[in-house]
Amino acid sequence: MQLRLEEISRKLRTGDVVPPENERSPSPEPQYDRDGTRLNTREKRYRKKLEEERQQLIEQVGCFFFFFALCVFTLCCFS
C-alpha cells in the first residue's frame, strides 16, 4: 500500500500521469466548457483517477493506524 501511495504521489508531482498507449482505455467523447476549453483531456482524466486512488489509500492507511493504535491501547490498559 505504501509503495503504491509513493508511486502515485511521484506521478502526480512529476506530471507523469498518462500511461503508455497500449495500457489506455478508449477516450470518451470530448466535453467542452462554454469558452471552448476541453474539460476531459486524457491528462485530466488520469490525474483525477490517480488522485482518487491516492485518497482511498490514505484513508485505508489512516484506518489501519487507528485500529493498530486502538489495539495497542487496549493491550496496554487492559492487560
Protein Blocks (a to p, Z undefined) as FASTA:
>chain_A
ZZmmmmmmmmmmnopabccfklpccdddddddfkopafkbfklmmmmmmmmmmmmmmmmm
mmmmmmmmmmmmmmmmmZZ
